[in-house]
Amino acid sequence: MSYITSDEHSHPRRIENSGHSYSHPDDEIDLLELLSIILKRKYLIAGFTMLALLAGIGVSYLMPQRWTSSTVLVPAEAPQLRSMEKVLTELAVLNIKTDINPDSLLSDFMRNFDSRTLREKYLVNTTYFKELVQDKADSPEMRNHLINAILNGNIDSHSSVQDKDGDKKEYRYYEIKYTAETPTAARDLLEGYINYVTTVVEQELRQRLKYQVDMLKGKEIGRYEFDLVQAKNLHQIKLDRLQYALDIARSAGLKKPSWSNGTAIQDDPDFSVTLGADGLERKLAIEKSITDPSQLSADLQNRRLYIEKLNNLKIDELTVEPFKYMRAPYEPIKRDGPKRMLIAVLFALAGLVASCAWVLLNSVMKRRSQTIDLLPERVK
């Protein structure tokens, strides 16, 4: 049976080991002791930190590079609208309201620019994407993943309303960006997508105007044809009345106009015979020679002219510039994301912390092992 002396109860436990005594009255941390441990293993810590630094530099070079090209767009002005001037003027002359203005053009452009469907249609047909697919996408799933990755993080736009300083500016603008793995690709992709969206806006505007013109043309042609039939009916009735009047005049023996011999007769309000048979016959011949009743109708002539003008409109010649560049797309000279130096420093700090933690943990484990080994010497 073992006994513990009273001296061990009255004094803190001490363990003699190689001339060093370790006191454990509390769970206090001796910072100087920790520092001395770290300094003793400084070469190990420095070496590990250097390895982490080199690893960070390597990772920074292996990470895909990101370059962003941007541009700023504002509503179109006179030089940009001049390409639409001829068609819009012709439409205005024909009293066709188009509601096309610089703000509406820019809004149409940005609405299409932000369309995910258009972004994908443009992207999959670019040389840049086809090269990425060959290098990184071996399956349809990886191809779709690559498309989503590019569309979600590489194309961006924001307006002056979203800009914190936008309320300080007296004009409306949009900033749009495109990110790629090379500066040239970023600029080319942005320019290409802007041209692609401009073409879409132009096609939409042409279709809208064509629809508007076709609707108006159909309405005018319908009205013209209806009024032309009415005019033909009136002309035919006039011919019939003249023929009846001619028959009556011949039956009554009225060959000459009634006023030519100084006589006056009570004329029939339905079938006038005052011209006499000769006059009615000549008038009937003239009326029969009129094959197109619209020749004597200014209203029908004007409507036909209006329809001809509508048919002569060349909407397909309309070209659109929906914006003005405040800053054209450019080739970026500075890449995006964390800099290589920052990545290397972060890796070095992580290596320093990890190596210090390992040294301290290793020291604690050794002391604990020594304490366990010396326990039999303290127990009697």
C-alpha positions as CSV (number, residue, x, y, z in Angstrom):
1,M,0.0,0.0,0.0
2,S,1.3,3.4,-0.9
3,Y,1.3,6.5,1.3
4,I,1.6,10.1,0.3
5,T,3.5,12.3,2.7
6,S,2.1,15.4,4.3
7,D,4.8,17.5,2.6
8,E,3.2,16.7,-0.7
9,H,-0.2,18.0,0.5
10,S,1.2,21.3,1.9
11,H,3.2,22.3,-1.1
12,P,2.5,22.4,-4.8
13,R,3.5,19.3,-6.7
14,R,7.0,19.5,-8.3
15,I,8.5,17.1,-10.7
16,E,12.2,17.0,-10.9
17,N,13.4,16.3,-14.4
18,S,16.9,17.1,-15.6
19,G,17.3,20.0,-13.4
20,H,14.0,21.7,-14.4
21,S,10.9,22.1,-12.1
22,Y,7.4,22.7,-13.6
23,S,4.8,24.3,-11.3
24,H,1.1,23.8,-12.1
25,P,-0.8,25.8,-9.5
26,D,-3.2,27.1,-12.1
27,D,-4.0,26.7,-15.8
28,E,-2.2,30.0,-16.6
29,I,-0.5,30.5,-19.9
30,D,3.1,31.7,-19.8
31,L,3.5,33.8,-22.9
32,L,7.3,34.1,-22.4
33,E,7.5,30.4,-22.3
34,L,5.5,30.0,-25.5
35,L,7.7,32.6,-27.2
36,S,10.8,30.8,-26.2
37,I,9.4,27.5,-27.6
38,I,8.6,29.2,-30.9
39,L,12.1,30.8,-31.1
40,K,13.7,27.5,-30.4
41,R,12.0,26.1,-33.5
42,K,12.3,29.2,-35.6
43,Y,14.0,27.5,-38.5
44,L,11.3,24.9,-38.8
45,I,8.7,27.6,-38.7
46,A,10.5,29.7,-41.2
47,G,10.9,26.8,-43.6
48,F,7.3,25.8,-43.4
49,T,6.2,29.4,-43.9
50,M,8.5,29.6,-47.0
51,L,6.9,26.5,-48.4
52,A,3.5,27.9,-47.9
53,L,4.6,31.1,-49.6
54,L,5.8,29.2,-52.6
55,A,2.6,27.2,-52.7
56,G,0.6,30.4,-52.7
57,I,2.7,31.8,-55.6
58,G,2.1,28.6,-57.5
59,V,-1.6,28.6,-56.9
60,S,-1.9,32.3,-57.9
61,Y,-0.3,31.4,-61.3
62,L,-2.5,28.4,-61.7
63,M,-5.8,30.2,-61.0
64,P,-7.7,31.2,-64.1
65,Q,-7.2,34.9,-65.0
66,R,-10.1,37.2,-65.2
67,W,-10.2,40.4,-67.3
68,T,-13.2,42.7,-67.5
69,S,-14.0,45.1,-70.3
70,S,-16.7,47.7,-69.7
71,T,-18.5,50.5,-71.5
72,V,-20.9,53.3,-70.6
73,L,-24.0,53.9,-72.7
74,V,-26.3,57.0,-72.7
75,P,-29.4,57.7,-74.8
76,A,-28.9,58.3,-78.5
77,E,-28.4,61.8,-79.8
78,A,-28.9,63.4,-83.3
79,P,-25.9,61.6,-85.0
80,Q,-27.2,58.2,-83.9
81,L,-30.8,59.0,-84.8
82,R,-29.9,60.2,-88.3
83,S,-29.9,56.7,-89.6
84,M,-33.6,56.4,-88.7
85,E,-34.5,59.9,-89.9
86,K,-35.8,59.0,-93.4
87,V,-38.1,56.2,-92.3
88,L,-39.4,58.0,-89.3
89,T,-40.1,61.1,-91.3
90,E,-42.1,59.2,-93.9
91,L,-44.1,57.6,-91.1
92,A,-44.8,61.0,-89.5
93,V,-46.0,62.4,-92.9
94,L,-48.5,59.5,-93.0
95,N,-49.7,60.3,-89.4
96,I,-48.3,57.1,-88.1
97,K,-47.2,57.5,-84.4
98,T,-44.2,55.3,-83.6
99,D,-43.4,56.5,-80.0
100,I,-39.7,56.0,-80.8
101,N,-37.4,58.2,-78.8
102,P,-33.9,58.0,-77.4
103,D,-35.0,56.8,-74.0
104,S,-37.2,54.1,-75.4
105,L,-34.4,52.8,-77.7
106,L,-32.0,52.6,-74.8
107,S,-34.6,50.8,-72.6
108,D,-35.2,48.3,-75.4
109,F,-31.5,47.7,-75.7
110,M,-31.0,47.1,-72.0
111,R,-34.1,44.9,-71.8
112,N,-32.6,42.6,-74.5
113,F,-29.1,42.9,-73.1
114,D,-30.2,41.5,-69.7
115,S,-32.1,38.6,-71.4
116,R,-30.5,35.3,-70.3
117,T,-31.8,33.6,-73.5
118,L,-30.0,36.1,-75.7
119,R,-26.8,35.9,-73.7
120,E,-26.8,32.1,-74.1
121,K,-27.6,32.3,-77.8
122,Y,-24.7,34.7,-78.4
123,L,-22.2,32.9,-76.1
124,V,-22.6,29.4,-77.6
125,N,-21.8,30.7,-81.1
126,T,-18.6,32.5,-80.1
127,T,-15.1,31.2,-80.9
128,Y,-14.2,31.9,-77.3
129,F,-16.8,29.5,-75.9
130,K,-16.0,26.8,-78.5
131,E,-12.4,26.8,-77.4
132,L,-13.4,26.6,-73.8
133,V,-15.7,23.7,-74.5
134,Q,-12.8,21.8,-76.2
135,D,-10.5,22.3,-73.2
136,K,-12.9,22.0,-70.3
137,A,-16.2,20.4,-71.3
138,D,-16.2,16.8,-72.2
139,S,-19.9,16.1,-71.6
140,P,-23.2,17.9,-72.0
141,E,-23.4,18.3,-68.2
142,M,-20.0,20.0,-68.1
143,R,-21.0,22.2,-71.1
144,N,-24.1,23.4,-69.3
145,H,-22.1,24.0,-66.1
146,L,-19.7,26.1,-68.1
147,I,-22.5,28.1,-69.7
148,N,-24.1,28.8,-66.3
149,A,-20.7,29.8,-64.8
150,I,-20.1,32.3,-67.6
151,L,-23.6,33.8,-67.7
152,N,-23.9,34.1,-63.9
153,G,-20.6,35.8,-63.2
154,N,-19.1,37.2,-66.4
155,I,-21.9,39.5,-67.8
156,D,-23.1,42.4,-65.7
157,S,-25.0,45.7,-66.1
158,H,-26.2,48.5,-63.8
159,S,-27.9,51.8,-64.4
160,S,-27.5,55.3,-63.0
161,V,-30.4,54.6,-60.7
162,Q,-28.4,51.8,-59.0
163,D,-25.3,53.8,-58.8
164,K,-24.7,55.5,-55.4
165,D,-23.6,58.6,-57.1
166,G,-26.3,58.4,-59.8
167,D,-28.5,61.1,-58.1
168,K,-25.6,63.6,-58.5
169,K,-25.6,63.2,-62.3
170,E,-28.1,65.0,-64.5
171,Y,-28.2,62.3,-67.2
172,R,-29.2,58.7,-67.6
173,Y,-26.6,56.0,-68.3
174,Y,-25.9,52.3,-68.1
175,E,-22.6,50.6,-67.5
176,I,-22.2,47.1,-68.9
177,K,-19.3,44.7,-68.4
178,Y,-18.0,41.4,-69.8
179,T,-15.4,39.2,-68.2
180,A,-13.2,36.7,-69.9
181,E,-9.9,34.9,-69.4
182,T,-7.9,37.3,-71.7
183,P,-8.1,41.0,-72.1
184,T,-8.7,40.8,-75.9
185,A,-11.4,38.2,-75.4
186,A,-13.2,40.4,-72.9
187,R,-13.2,43.4,-75.2
188,D,-14.3,41.3,-78.3
189,L,-17.0,39.5,-76.4
190,L,-18.4,42.8,-75.1
191,E,-18.3,44.4,-78.5
192,G,-19.8,41.4,-80.2
193,Y,-22.6,41.1,-77.7
194,I,-23.5,44.8,-78.0
195,N,-23.7,44.4,-81.8
196,Y,-25.7,41.3,-81.4
197,V,-28.2,43.0,-79.1
198,T,-28.4,46.0,-81.4
199,T,-29.3,43.7,-84.3
200,V,-32.1,42.2,-82.2
201,V,-33.4,45.6,-81.2
202,E,-33.3,46.6,-84.9
203,Q,-35.2,43.5,-85.9
204,E,-37.8,44.0,-83.2
205,L,-38.3,47.6,-84.2
206,R,-38.8,46.7,-87.8
207,Q,-41.3,44.0,-87.0
208,R,-43.2,46.4,-84.7
209,L,-43.4,49.1,-87.4
210,K,-44.3,46.5,-90.1
211,Y,-47.1,45.3,-87.9
212,Q,-48.3,48.8,-87.3
213,V,-48.1,49.7,-91.0
214,D,-49.8,46.5,-92.1
215,M,-52.6,47.0,-89.6
216,L,-53.2,50.6,-90.9
217,K,-52.8,49.4,-94.5
218,G,-55.4,46.7,-94.1
219,K,-57.8,49.2,-92.5
220,E,-57.3,51.8,-95.3
221,I,-57.6,49.3,-98.1
222,G,-60.8,47.9,-96.5
223,R,-62.3,51.4,-96.3
224,Y,-61.2,52.3,-99.8
225,E,-62.7,49.2,-101.3
226,F,-66.0,49.7,-99.4
227,D,-66.3,53.3,-100.5
228,L,-65.3,52.3,-104.1
229,V,-68.2,49.8,-104.2
230,Q,-70.5,52.5,-102.9
231,A,-69.3,54.8,-105.7
232,K,-69.8,52.2,-108.3
233,N,-73.4,51.5,-107.1
234,L,-74.1,55.3,-107.2
235,H,-72.7,55.4,-110.7
236,Q,-74.8,52.5,-111.9
237,I,-77.9,54.1,-110.4
238,K,-77.1,57.3,-112.2
239,L,-76.8,55.5,-115.5
240,D,-80.1,53.8,-115.0
241,R,-81.8,57.1,-114.2
242,L,-80.3,58.7,-117.3
243,Q,-81.5,55.8,-119.4
244,Y,-85.0,56.1,-118.0
245,A,-85.0,59.9,-118.5
246,L,-83.9,59.4,-122.1
247,D,-86.7,56.9,-122.8
248,I,-89.2,59.4,-121.3
249,A,-87.8,62.3,-123.3
250,R,-88.1,60.3,-126.5
251,S,-91.6,59.2,-125.7
252,A,-92.6,62.8,-125.0
253,G,-91.0,64.0,-128.2
254,L,-88.5,66.3,-126.3
255,K,-85.5,66.2,-128.6
256,K,-83.9,69.5,-127.6
257,P,-83.5,71.1,-124.1
258,S,-86.7,72.6,-122.9
259,W,-85.1,76.1,-122.5
260,S,-83.9,76.2,-126.1
261,N,-87.3,77.1,-127.6
262,G,-88.4,79.4,-124.8
263,T,-90.8,76.9,-123.2
264,A,-90.8,75.8,-119.7
265,I,-92.1,72.4,-118.4
266,Q,-92.6,70.9,-115.0
267,D,-89.6,68.5,-114.7
268,D,-89.9,65.1,-113.0
269,P,-87.8,65.1,-109.8
270,D,-86.8,61.4,-110.3
271,F,-86.1,61.4,-114.0
272,S,-85.1,64.9,-115.4
273,V,-85.9,65.4,-119.0
274,T,-85.1,69.1,-119.4
275,L,-81.9,68.3,-121.3
276,G,-84.0,66.7,-124.0
277,A,-83.3,63.4,-125.8
278,D,-80.1,64.7,-127.4
279,G,-78.7,66.1,-124.2
280,L,-79.6,63.0,-122.2
281,E,-78.1,60.7,-124.8
282,R,-74.8,62.7,-124.8
283,K,-74.7,62.7,-121.0
284,L,-75.4,59.0,-120.8
285,A,-72.6,58.3,-123.2
286,I,-70.2,60.4,-121.1
287,E,-71.3,58.6,-117.9
288,K,-70.9,55.2,-119.6
289,S,-67.3,56.1,-120.6
290,I,-66.4,56.4,-116.9
291,T,-65.2,53.0,-116.0
292,D,-63.6,54.0,-112.7
293,P,-65.9,56.0,-110.5
294,S,-63.0,57.0,-108.3
295,Q,-61.7,59.2,-111.1
296,L,-64.4,61.8,-110.2
297,S,-63.9,61.4,-106.4
298,A,-61.2,63.4,-104.7
299,D,-61.7,61.5,-101.5
300,L,-61.2,58.1,-103.2
301,Q,-58.2,59.5,-105.1
302,N,-56.6,60.7,-101.9
303,R,-57.2,57.4,-100.2
304,R,-55.6,55.5,-103.0
305,L,-52.6,57.8,-102.8
306,Y,-52.4,57.2,-99.1
307,I,-52.4,53.4,-99.7
308,E,-49.7,53.7,-102.3
309,K,-47.5,55.7,-99.9
310,L,-48.0,52.9,-97.3
311,N,-47.0,50.3,-99.9
312,N,-43.9,52.3,-100.8
313,L,-42.6,52.4,-97.2
314,K,-39.3,50.6,-96.9
315,I,-39.2,49.5,-93.3
316,D,-36.4,47.0,-94.0
317,E,-34.0,49.8,-94.7
318,L,-34.4,51.1,-91.2
319,T,-31.1,51.0,-89.2
320,V,-30.9,51.5,-85.5
321,E,-28.3,52.9,-83.2
322,P,-30.1,52.6,-79.8
323,F,-27.4,54.4,-77.7
324,K,-24.4,56.6,-77.7
325,Y,-21.0,55.6,-76.2
326,M,-19.8,57.6,-73.3
327,R,-16.9,55.1,-73.1
328,A,-16.4,52.6,-75.8
329,P,-15.4,49.0,-75.0
330,Y,-11.7,48.8,-74.3
331,E,-9.0,46.1,-73.8
332,P,-8.4,46.0,-70.0
333,I,-4.8,46.4,-68.8
334,K,-5.4,45.2,-65.2
335,R,-6.9,41.9,-64.3
336,D,-9.6,41.3,-61.8
337,G,-9.7,39.4,-58.6
338,P,-7.1,39.1,-55.8
339,K,-3.6,39.9,-56.8
340,R,-0.9,37.3,-56.8
341,M,1.0,39.1,-54.0
342,L,-2.1,39.0,-51.8
343,I,-2.7,35.3,-52.5
344,A,1.0,34.6,-51.7
345,V,0.8,36.6,-48.4
346,L,-2.4,34.8,-47.3
347,F,-0.7,31.4,-47.9
348,A,2.4,32.6,-46.0
349,L,0.3,33.7,-43.0
350,A,-1.6,30.4,-43.0
351,G,1.7,28.6,-43.1
352,L,3.1,30.7,-40.2
353,V,0.0,30.1,-38.1
354,A,-0.1,26.4,-38.9
355,S,3.6,25.9,-38.1
356,C,3.5,27.8,-34.8
357,A,0.4,25.8,-33.8
358,W,2.2,22.5,-34.7
359,V,5.3,23.5,-32.7
360,L,3.3,24.4,-29.6
361,L,1.1,21.3,-29.8
362,N,4.1,19.1,-30.2
363,S,5.8,20.7,-27.2
364,V,2.7,20.2,-25.1
365,M,2.4,16.6,-26.1
366,K,6.1,15.9,-25.2
367,R,5.6,17.5,-21.7
368,R,2.5,15.5,-21.1
369,S,4.3,12.3,-22.1
370,Q,7.2,13.2,-19.7
371,T,4.7,13.9,-16.9
372,I,3.1,10.5,-17.3
373,D,6.5,8.8,-17.4
374,L,7.5,10.4,-14.0
375,L,4.3,9.7,-12.1
376,P,5.6,6.4,-10.6
377,E,8.5,8.3,-9.0
378,R,6.0,10.6,-7.1
379,V,3.8,7.8,-5.9
380,K,5.2,5.7,-3.1
